[in-house]
Amino acid sequence: MAFDRDNFFTLARRPQGTVCPCCDRFAKVYEKRTVHTGCAMALIDLYHRMDADVDSGWVYLPKNSTEEGTRSRSISHATYFGLVRNRPKVLGEKLVGRCTGYWRLTPDGVAFVENATTIHRYAEVYNNTVNRLHGPMVSIRRCLGKKFNYDELMGA
């Protein structure tokens, strides 16, 4: 049976996803990944920590940290919007992995945290790759919601 790409992506867009007929792996298109409140707080935390660690610019954020706003799982959504980078694992000159737990804000990420730019509200993601950014433009203040005060978090 021939692979029908259009039908596959129609099935992958369903809320329950589908199984790839080629590799038998779960496949799903996540249509509305966002920079949610926890992610916005993690970006602000990373901003403050980067400022303190000027030498390397990389900040370690463990997956299972108990500190609020510092979990790398929360901040990983920001990669879809080009706001952060994860330092790849390199052994010698060979790339051996994609996740080290060390993160750095990009120039766009710094501008976003400083409330100098906006981003699209949603990222459509398949297989950890962004297909498109869409929706209204939002600021970090909007991502934080009404529960948190941006000025207090930034120390202004």
ChimeraX attribute file (.defattr): number of C-alpha atoms within 10 A of each C-alpha:
attribute: neighborCount
match mode: 1-to-1
recipient: residues
	/A:1	4
	/A:2	5
	/A:3	10
	/A:4	9
	/A:5	9
	/A:6	9
	/A:7	9
	/A:8	17
	/A:9	17
	/A:10	13
	/A:11	18
	/A:12	20
	/A:13	16
	/A:14	14
	/A:15	11
	/A:16	12
	/A:17	17
	/A:18	19
	/A:19	15
	/A:20	16
	/A:21	14
	/A:22	7
	/A:23	8
	/A:24	9
	/A:25	10
	/A:26	13
	/A:27	21
	/A:28	22
	/A:29	23
	/A:30	20
	/A:31	19
	/A:32	14
	/A:33	17
	/A:34	20
	/A:35	30
	/A:36	19
	/A:37	20
	/A:38	17
	/A:39	24
	/A:40	27
	/A:41	26
	/A:42	23
	/A:43	29
	/A:44	23
	/A:45	18
	/A:46	26
	/A:47	20
	/A:48	14
	/A:49	16
	/A:50	19
	/A:51	11
	/A:52	11
	/A:53	11
	/A:54	10
	/A:55	8
	/A:56	8
	/A:57	16
	/A:58	19
	/A:59	21
	/A:60	18
	/A:61	22
	/A:62	16
	/A:63	13
	/A:64	10
	/A:65	12
	/A:66	9
	/A:67	9
	/A:68	10
	/A:69	20
	/A:70	23
	/A:71	21
	/A:72	22
	/A:73	17
	/A:74	20
	/A:75	26
	/A:76	20
	/A:77	20
	/A:78	23
	/A:79	18
	/A:80	22
	/A:81	21
	/A:82	14
	/A:83	23
	/A:84	22
	/A:85	18
	/A:86	20
	/A:87	17
	/A:88	15
	/A:89	15
	/A:90	12
	/A:91	9
	/A:92	7
	/A:93	6
	/A:94	8
	/A:95	10
	/A:96	11
	/A:97	11
	/A:98	11
	/A:99	12
	/A:100	15
	/A:101	19
	/A:102	17
	/A:103	24
	/A:104	22
	/A:105	25
	/A:106	14
	/A:107	12
	/A:108	17
	/A:109	25
	/A:110	19
	/A:111	15
	/A:112	22
	/A:113	25
	/A:114	16
	/A:115	13
	/A:116	12
	/A:117	15
	/A:118	18
	/A:119	22
	/A:120	16
	/A:121	20
	/A:122	21
	/A:123	24
	/A:124	18
	/A:125	18
	/A:126	17
	/A:127	11
	/A:128	12
	/A:129	12
	/A:130	17
	/A:131	15
	/A:132	14
	/A:133	19
	/A:134	14
	/A:135	11
	/A:136	10
	/A:137	12
	/A:138	16
	/A:139	19
	/A:140	25
	/A:141	19
	/A:142	16
	/A:143	18
	/A:144	18
	/A:145	13
	/A:146	10
	/A:147	7
	/A:148	13
	/A:149	11
	/A:150	21
	/A:151	9
	/A:152	8
	/A:153	12
	/A:154	14
	/A:155	7
	/A:156	6
